[in-house]
Amino acid sequence: MKNLLSLINMKSLITLAMTAALIAQLFLPVNPNPEAQSLFCTAYGAIIAYFFTKRSTASSGEQTGQSKEKQEDNVA
């Protein structure tokens, strides 16, 4: 039960909702506006990339033992 509750966070809810919407858009017999569909797919890709690269970047800094300030100084 604890594992199930740990899966339910905002990132997971947004990811699941947008994935379900994308699948519905692609496979249901409806014709959405092509521009709207293109915009949705672009937003979907951007949000998914942000969520998963943000997590990887944060965990890599923690593994090296750098503080958040030092990581920001290295980027700048």
MDTraj code that builds the backbone (N, CA, C; nanometers):
import mdtraj as md
import numpy as np

residues = "MET LYS ASN LEU LEU SER LEU ILE ASN MET LYS SER LEU ILE THR LEU ALA MET THR ALA ALA LEU ILE ALA GLN LEU PHE LEU PRO VAL ASN PRO ASN PRO GLU ALA GLN SER LEU PHE CYS THR ALA TYR GLY ALA ILE ILE ALA TYR PHE PHE THR LYS ARG SER THR ALA SER SER GLY GLU GLN THR GLY GLN SER LYS GLU LYS GLN GLU ASP ASN VAL ALA".split()
xyz = np.array([
    [0.0820, -0.1194, 0.0000],
    [0.0000, 0.0000, 0.0000],
    [0.0867, 0.1262, 0.0000],
    [0.1971, 0.1218, 0.0759],
    [0.2859, 0.2377, 0.0818],
    [0.3489, 0.2649, -0.0546],
    [0.3828, 0.1587, -0.1277],
    [0.4397, 0.1756, -0.2613],
    [0.3400, 0.2405, -0.3563],
    [0.2143, 0.2032, -0.3438],
    [0.1106, 0.2618, -0.4288],
    [0.0945, 0.4098, -0.3992],
    [0.0956, 0.4468, -0.2728],
    [0.0817, 0.5871, -0.2355],
    [0.2023, 0.6692, -0.2785],
    [0.3196, 0.6080, -0.2803],
    [0.4382, 0.6820, -0.3227],
    [0.4358, 0.7102, -0.4732],
    [0.3615, 0.6316, -0.5486],
    [0.3501, 0.6549, -0.6926],
    [0.2580, 0.7714, -0.7253],
    [0.1691, 0.8032, -0.6323],
    [0.0709, 0.9075, -0.6588],
    [0.1275, 1.0405, -0.6126],
    [0.1850, 1.1127, -0.7060],
    [0.2293, 1.2490, -0.6816],
    [0.1942, 1.3307, -0.8050],
    [0.2173, 1.4582, -0.8006],
    [0.1739, 1.5445, -0.9100],
    [0.2400, 1.5066, -1.0421],
    [0.3681, 1.4739, -1.0377],
    [0.4390, 1.4365, -1.1599],
    [0.3760, 1.3133, -1.2237],
    [0.3446, 1.2139, -1.1422],
    [0.2850, 1.0912, -1.1945],
    [0.1457, 1.1150, -1.2484],
    [0.0672, 1.1957, -1.1775],
    [-0.0693, 1.2234, -1.2230],
    [-0.0698, 1.2970, -1.3565],
    [0.0160, 1.3961, -1.3706],
    [0.0234, 1.4701, -1.4965],
    [0.0711, 1.3791, -1.6095],
    [0.1722, 1.2988, -1.5819],
    [0.2247, 1.2076, -1.6830],
    [0.1186, 1.1081, -1.7286],
    [0.0487, 1.0470, -1.6346],
    [-0.0550, 0.9498, -1.6700],
    [-0.1717, 1.0147, -1.7436],
    [-0.2151, 1.1318, -1.6980],
    [-0.3272, 1.2003, -1.7628],
    [-0.2918, 1.2418, -1.9054],
    [-0.1728, 1.2969, -1.9240],
    [-0.1344, 1.3399, -2.0589],
    [-0.1098, 1.2205, -2.1507],
    [-0.0564, 1.1117, -2.0972],
    [-0.0370, 0.9913, -2.1783],
    [-0.1718, 0.9339, -2.2214],
    [-0.2665, 0.9290, -2.1297],
    [-0.4006, 0.8792, -2.1645],
    [-0.4658, 0.9690, -2.2689],
    [-0.4511, 1.1002, -2.2550],
    [-0.5086, 1.1930, -2.3525],
    [-0.4437, 1.1766, -2.4897],
    [-0.3133, 1.1564, -2.4919],
    [-0.2439, 1.1377, -2.6193],
    [-0.2881, 1.0087, -2.6874],
    [-0.2986, 0.9017, -2.6110],
    [-0.3441, 0.7740, -2.6675],
    [-0.4867, 0.7872, -2.7192],
    [-0.5706, 0.8546, -2.6433],
    [-0.7090, 0.8746, -2.6869],
    [-0.7143, 0.9557, -2.8157],
    [-0.6329, 1.0591, -2.8233],
    [-0.6292, 1.1419, -2.9441],
    [-0.5851, 1.0625, -3.0655],
    [-0.4907, 0.9747, -3.0463],
    [-0.4350, 0.9016, -3.1598],
    [-0.5216, 0.7854, -3.2059],
    [-0.5934, 0.7213, -3.1118],
    [-0.6621, 0.5978, -3.1484],
    [-0.8141, 0.6060, -3.1519],
    [-0.8740, 0.7100, -3.0968],
    [-1.0193, 0.7225, -3.1042],
    [-1.0580, 0.7790, -3.2406],
    [-1.1753, 0.7417, -3.2893],
    [-1.2165, 0.7881, -3.4230],
    [-1.2690, 0.9329, -3.4205],
    [-1.1830, 1.0258, -3.3832],
    [-1.2163, 1.1683, -3.3865],
    [-1.1104, 1.2399, -3.4677],
    [-1.1465, 1.3524, -3.5236],
    [-1.0513, 1.4320, -3.6001],
    [-1.0281, 1.5648, -3.5298],
    [-0.9304, 1.5709, -3.4397],
    [-0.9030, 1.6989, -3.3754],
    [-0.8362, 1.7940, -3.4747],
    [-0.8406, 1.9212, -3.4437],
    [-0.7729, 2.0204, -3.5251],
    [-0.6237, 1.9836, -3.5324],
    [-0.5664, 1.9745, -3.6517],
    [-0.4248, 1.9349, -3.6636],
    [-0.3298, 2.0276, -3.5877],
    [-0.3607, 2.1568, -3.5845],
    [-0.2747, 2.2489, -3.5114],
    [-0.2824, 2.2230, -3.3611],
    [-0.4014, 2.1937, -3.3108],
    [-0.4184, 2.1645, -3.1687],
    [-0.3487, 2.0338, -3.1323],
    [-0.3587, 1.9351, -3.2201],
    [-0.2929, 1.8081, -3.1948],
    [-0.1408, 1.8246, -3.1949],
    [-0.0897, 1.9035, -3.2868],
    [0.0540, 1.9294, -3.2918],
    [0.1003, 2.0027, -3.1661],
    [0.0227, 2.1002, -3.1217],
    [0.0567, 2.1743, -3.0003],
    [0.0540, 2.0833, -2.8779],
    [-0.0449, 1.9950, -2.8695],
    [-0.0538, 1.9025, -2.7573],
    [0.0651, 1.8075, -2.7554],
    [0.1012, 1.7538, -2.8709],
    [0.2152, 1.6608, -2.8777],
    [0.3454, 1.7309, -2.8392],
    [0.3609, 1.8560, -2.8803],
    [0.4798, 1.9321, -2.8436],
    [0.4840, 1.9566, -2.6928],
    [0.3707, 1.9954, -2.6360],
    [0.3638, 2.0187, -2.4915],
    [0.3883, 1.8890, -2.4155],
    [0.3323, 1.7797, -2.4635],
    [0.3523, 1.6491, -2.4003],
    [0.5012, 1.6140, -2.3967],
    [0.5672, 1.6286, -2.5084],
    [0.7100, 1.5984, -2.5143],
    [0.7922, 1.6880, -2.4234],
    [0.7584, 1.8160, -2.4182],
    [0.8323, 1.9088, -2.3337],
    [0.8132, 1.8765, -2.1862],
    [0.6912, 1.8466, -2.1464],
    [0.6635, 1.8172, -2.0054],
    [0.7294, 1.6871, -1.9631],
    [0.7195, 1.5849, -2.0450],
    [0.7823, 1.4571, -2.0130],
    [0.9341, 1.4734, -2.0047],
    [0.9929, 1.5443, -2.0991],
    [1.1376, 1.5661, -2.0969],
    [1.1787, 1.6446, -1.9733],
    [1.1017, 1.7456, -1.9361],
    [1.1348, 1.8257, -1.8178],
    [1.1305, 1.7407, -1.6915],
    [1.0238, 1.6641, -1.6755],
    [1.0099, 1.5841, -1.5538],
    [1.1234, 1.4837, -1.5394],
    [1.1551, 1.4130, -1.6456],
    [1.2521, 1.3049, -1.6331],
    [1.3962, 1.3522, -1.6379],
    [1.4267, 1.4614, -1.7063],
    [1.5636, 1.5118, -1.7032],
    [1.5897, 1.5879, -1.5746],
    [1.4900, 1.6524, -1.5182],
    [1.5067, 1.7231, -1.3914],
    [1.5431, 1.6246, -1.2810],
    [1.4795, 1.5123, -1.2776],
    [1.5072, 1.4114, -1.1754],
    [1.6482, 1.3559, -1.1923],
    [1.6890, 1.3284, -1.3137],
    [1.8221, 1.2747, -1.3391],
    [1.9296, 1.3747, -1.3003],
    [1.9094, 1.5008, -1.3307],
    [2.0062, 1.6037, -1.2986],
    [2.0190, 1.6206, -1.1480],
    [1.9076, 1.6204, -1.0775],
    [1.9110, 1.6376, -0.9320],
    [1.9814, 1.5196, -0.8657],
    [1.9544, 1.4004, -0.9111],
    [2.0156, 1.2844, -0.8475],
    [2.1644, 1.2748, -0.8805],
    [2.2074, 1.3214, -0.9969],
    [2.3495, 1.3152, -1.0306],
    [2.4297, 1.4114, -0.9448],
    [2.3729, 1.5282, -0.9104],
    [2.4421, 1.6220, -0.8235],
    [2.4541, 1.5690, -0.6823],
    [2.3533, 1.4982, -0.6360],
    [2.3577, 1.4418, -0.5023],
    [2.4614, 1.3308, -0.4932],
    [2.4798, 1.2562, -0.6014],
    [2.5752, 1.1466, -0.5996],
    [2.7187, 1.1982, -0.5904],
    [2.7447, 1.3143, -0.6511],
    [2.8801, 1.3680, -0.6473],
    [2.9073, 1.4438, -0.5190],
    [2.8050, 1.4681, -0.4390],
    [2.8218, 1.5357, -0.3118],
    [2.8225, 1.6863, -0.3230],
    [2.7881, 1.7418, -0.4378],
    [2.7853, 1.8855, -0.4542],
    [2.6571, 1.9429, -0.3959],
    [2.6704, 2.0619, -0.3394],
    [2.5513, 2.1303, -0.2916],
    [2.4827, 2.1982, -0.4087],
    [2.3598, 2.2436, -0.3857],
    [2.2828, 2.3078, -0.4915],
    [2.3517, 2.4359, -0.5382],
    [2.4103, 2.5114, -0.4451],
    [2.4782, 2.6359, -0.4820],
    [2.5985, 2.6081, -0.5716],
    [2.6749, 2.5037, -0.5404],
    [2.7922, 2.4702, -0.6201],
    [2.7511, 2.4243, -0.7606],
    [2.6391, 2.3519, -0.7689],
    [2.5921, 2.3074, -0.8993],
    [2.5534, 2.4276, -0.9840],
    [2.4872, 2.5278, -0.9231],
    [2.4474, 2.6456, -0.9967],
    [2.5703, 2.7267, -1.0387],
    [2.6737, 2.7331, -0.9547],
    [2.7957, 2.8037, -0.9906],
    [2.8655, 2.7363, -1.1076],
    [2.8606, 2.6033, -1.1122],
    [2.9235, 2.5297, -1.2227],
    [2.8517, 2.5553, -1.3536],
    [2.7196, 2.5742, -1.3483],
    [2.6419, 2.5977, -1.4699],
    [2.6677, 2.7377, -1.5212],
    [2.6773, 2.8347, -1.4324],
    [2.6934, 2.9756, -1.4712],
    [2.8291, 3.0088, -1.5223],
])
top = md.Topology()
chain = top.add_chain()
for i, resn in enumerate(residues, 1):
    res = top.add_residue(resn, chain, resSeq=i)
    for name in ("N", "CA", "C"):
        top.add_atom(name, md.element.get_by_symbol(name[0]), res)
traj = md.Trajectory(xyz[None], top)
